Amino acid sequence: MKSLALDYRRNKYLYYMIFPVILYYLIFHYVPMYGAIIAFKNYRIADGFLNSPWVGFEHFTSFFQSYYFWRLIKNTLLLNLYMLIFSFPAPIVFALLINEIVVQRFKRVVQTVTYLPHFISMIVVCGMITQFLSRDGFITDILVFLGMERQVLLAHPEYFRTVYIVSDIWQGIGWGSIVYLAAITGINPELYEASRIDGASRWKQTLHITLPGILPIIIILFILKVGHMLDVGFEKIILLYNPNTYVTADMISTFVYRKGLQGSFEFSYATAVGLFQAAVNFLLLIAANRISRKVSENSLW
């Protein structure tokens, strides 16, 4: 305590700066967690959190035994798996390519153009996707030119995951590459000079210097990604899916939204499903961190 008091006296202005951040997390992230107890109750608004009757794990059991359980798990895991395979490496490859551009003006133009989709509102993005993939949309025209039958792609469940992944790459490839470009600038230039003296080509420099240099960042971001394997943002899916595509587009997050805030208002049931999702994500994060620490000696903690 004495050392803490001494440190406070020496750096009190730094402590003042961090107070608003701590306050924000306490009010908006930790205090609301108290409401998770309704997952174990039959919550009624008139009775409140404390007076609603306890039901134990009834809502969890009901979800595990429901028709939707395996469909939601499968859809959520598959979409996240495809994102790990296609969306996650895309910014890494893009950052490596950007790093090879010598003309600085062209490099800045490419970076600016690819950053722009990140700043477009999700509603506008989904509106654009819907228009482009409509029966007379320009992407549909291109696909028809390539020999595909004219149809509304968002009305077919087999195309939903492809549309989601491609649009996700388009939105995030530029913005996601920033952290990798920053990591590349931190690599010691003497390593490149030494490799050039030894006759290494640009490809070998990328393979043996650049990639190992940004590997710790890649592993940390990969662990964080694995920690969200059961978590898909519901906004974009809700704006794109429809009852015809539920078989592949319905995720845990959209199911929670429908149960909690649409139609039936089953707050306790929706909270139980969301709590299950968060618990699995937490376990996956710990497992990925342990595996990474054993395999590569890089980890979050």
PyMOL commands that set and color helices and strands:
alter all, ss='L'
color gray80, all
select helices_A, chain A and resi 2-10+12-40+48-51+58-64+68-87+89-100+104-119+122-132+138-145+153-155+157-185+189-197+202-226+234-240+243-249+252-261+267-296
alter helices_A, ss='H'
color red, helices_A
deselect
rebuild
show_as cartoon
